[in-house]
Amino acid sequence: MTVVVNGERRELHDETTVADVVRTLVDAERGVAVALDGEVVRRGEWDARSVPDGSRVEVLTAMQGG
């Protein structure tokens, strides 16, 4: 299946979850927020929330700096 992750098209397995997508992008899950088709997905739902074909996923990480 094809989804758009942070603006980039990606081919993923049919049973991919939000947690799977996050793990492909970042090493730690602290300071990470995820939106699936414009809706924020709570961290407690990541493992159970499937990513449908054609979805848009945005994974944002907190950055420190000044």
C-alpha positions as CSV (number, residue, x, y, z in Angstrom):
1,M,0.0,0.0,0.0
2,T,1.1,3.6,-0.6
3,V,0.9,6.3,2.1
4,V,2.5,9.8,2.4
5,V,4.7,10.2,5.4
6,N,5.9,13.7,6.2
7,G,5.3,14.6,2.5
8,E,7.1,11.6,1.0
9,R,5.4,8.7,-0.6
10,R,6.2,5.3,0.9
11,E,5.3,1.7,0.3
12,L,4.2,0.0,3.5
13,H,2.8,-3.4,4.5
14,D,-1.0,-3.8,4.6
15,E,-1.0,-4.3,8.4
16,T,1.1,-1.2,9.3
17,T,0.2,0.7,12.4
18,V,1.0,4.2,13.5
19,A,3.6,2.8,15.9
20,D,5.3,1.0,13.0
21,V,5.6,4.3,11.0
22,V,7.0,6.1,14.0
23,R,9.7,3.4,14.5
24,T,10.9,3.8,10.9
25,L,11.5,7.5,11.4
26,V,12.8,8.0,15.0
27,D,14.8,5.9,17.5
28,A,12.9,7.2,20.6
29,E,9.3,7.9,21.0
30,R,9.7,10.7,23.5
31,G,8.8,14.1,22.3
32,V,6.9,12.7,19.2
33,A,3.5,13.7,18.0
34,V,1.6,11.9,15.1
35,A,-1.3,13.0,12.9
36,L,-3.1,10.6,10.7
37,D,-5.1,12.3,7.9
38,G,-5.0,15.5,9.9
39,E,-6.2,13.9,13.2
40,V,-3.8,13.7,16.2
41,V,-3.4,10.1,17.3
42,R,-2.7,9.7,21.0
43,R,0.4,7.7,21.9
44,G,-1.7,5.0,23.7
45,E,-3.5,4.3,20.4
46,W,-0.4,4.0,18.2
47,D,-0.1,0.1,18.4
48,A,-3.8,-0.4,17.7
49,R,-4.3,2.3,15.0
50,S,-4.0,1.0,11.4
51,V,-2.7,3.2,8.6
52,P,-5.1,2.8,5.7
53,D,-3.9,2.8,2.1
54,G,-3.7,6.4,0.7
55,S,-3.3,8.0,4.1
56,R,-1.2,11.0,5.1
57,V,0.9,10.6,8.2
58,E,2.8,13.5,9.9
59,V,5.3,12.6,12.5
60,L,6.7,15.6,14.4
61,T,9.5,15.6,16.9
62,A,10.2,18.1,19.6
63,M,13.5,20.0,19.1
64,Q,15.5,22.0,21.7
65,G,17.5,25.0,20.8
66,G,17.7,28.7,21.0
